Amino acid sequence: MPQEESKPIDAPVNQEAVNDAVQNLKLSDEQFKEGDKLKEAAESSGEDNNDDSTQAPAKKSKKKKIKDAVSNLTSSSKTPAAPTSAEDPLPASTVDKLSDSQINALVQSNPALAQAMLKGGSSLDARSMRELLKSVSAADLMTGMSSGKNAKDMANYKFWSTQPVPRFDEKAASAEKSVVEGPIKEVDPTKVSTKPSPLVAGFEWSEVDLLDEAELKEVQELLCNHYVEDDEAMFRFNYLNETLNWALKAPGWRKSWHVGVRASKSRKLVAFISGVPVRLNVRGNVINTAEINFLCVHKKLRSKRLAPVLIMEITRRCNLEGIYQAIYTAGVVLPKPVASCRYFHRALDWEKLYNVGFSPLPHGSTKMRQISKYRLPERTVTPGLRLMRAEDADQVTDLLQRYMKRVKMAQEFNKEEVLHWFVDKETDPKSSKRVVWTYVVEDNNKKITDFFSFYSLESSVIHNASHQSTIRAAYLFYYATESAFGKQNDEDDVLKARLNLLVKDALILAKQAKFDVFNALTLLDNPLFLSDQKFGPGDGQLHYYLFNYRTADLPSGVDSKNQVDARQRGGVGVVML
């Protein structure tokens, strides 16, 4: 399922008065309900709300209004209660002025806060939520908000209530011992249908052949035009053919798990979903799963409810192969995340990121200061650092397997998978067709003591008049180091120092490869180096889900205020593309 487009946030110090923010937040329930009625009426009439050529200027979504209002809560004011920074707690006097319905709207739009309350045994009543908001900063409240693109589906959960996934109203599962680990539903193989469900008139199923360059191009064009965007529709993931071949043809891949929907008359590909086989270790239980990704529906067909049908079809096809569990991610909140990680961004070319609207200019700073802040050395410093070669696969596999055993939920890799995921066919590290960069550290005895990797994923800059139409983003992939296996009492300090050294070299190498930004989530041991290496918090969250499998909530590298917390690391060890 889709990732989430994320971009850095700014924590302004001086803006408008807090009273203006309170007024903005006091959006009546009638306004919200009227907006929902208009949306439902448009969907039921079959109107296309995504046709840019005919659509009138859209009103702000409920979530966008909330975000805009919250952003003003950090503004300077004559009111003594006004915070001096977006990182300060919300003013108690301001929170007290909000109605119960407005408090509920704020908390429900921020799944991290809601989940934290449930973990603490609290109920989501207005009084509890009001007190919680008084300890939360405006920046945390905004960045923890879920994407608003699927707000109606999220509110109803009609489809997911029929699926074997944990429910929000289940007892809080903060303690591992309180959860019965395992499948939610036992699937009878003899009852799995051998035929797909019928589609609405005018559409038909298509098994997409990615070995056919023409069909691969169709998938690429569908994703480039209709896949994940950021909340303000400024940026959209731009998957290249090389990336799709890498992501969708992992060892053991099946053509039957590349599912498309075509318009019967034109034969145009209008929807797609995929799966690749993954061995997942969840708290010591190894399960064969499908990693579900690239769920995409043409914008003009969103009202046709194709997404649930695609999910049911990929489920059926997995079941036919004896696979009854799946892992997927989304930027939206669905029933029910097992973990919720936050995006962080490290500028490599800050000036370009600023010019295209990706990075803000912090209050009180200047362009030159920002450029200087993110300047990197020209050379790496780790002795023995070099590109990974195929002959390194045995050592890297062993190191990665041992490292991943430290994580509660992690993908298990064999040698064949290591070769696929970490050794790029393109040998030139500066080639535009290269997808993944993997570096190893080899000591004087030819032993590989460390490795790290990152992959390329461009984002298109939508409606940008300048020549800078894409952002080249490097995403931190997997890594491992022998420094994780030291003595218990100094392991964290040694590991932190080593990871900071390795990641700084990764940033230098990414800069040399002409990347503009380096992105990472709060998974694995990332909280140990994000701040030191000048990664800034983004406005995106990535929620992890398990289909037909129940486990206790996993640490996600952040605390209840959505801030990096090294004590909460080691929960998630799966990097989804």
Beta strands, then each sheet from edge to edge (+ up, - down):
strand 1: 203-207
strand 2: 235-238
strand 3: 258-263
strand 4: 269-282
strand 5: 285-297
strand 6: 325-330
strand 7: 339-347
strand 8: 385-387
strand 9: 409-411
strand 10: 436-442
strand 11: 448-461
strand 12: 470-481
strand 13: 517-521
strand 14: 536-547
strand 15: 572-573
sheet 1: 1+ 3- 4+ 5- 6- 14+ 7- 13+ 12+ 11- 2+
sheet 2: 1+ 3- 4+ 9- 15-
sheet 3: 1+ 3- 4+ 5- 6- 14+ 7- 13+ 12+ 11- 10+ 8-
end
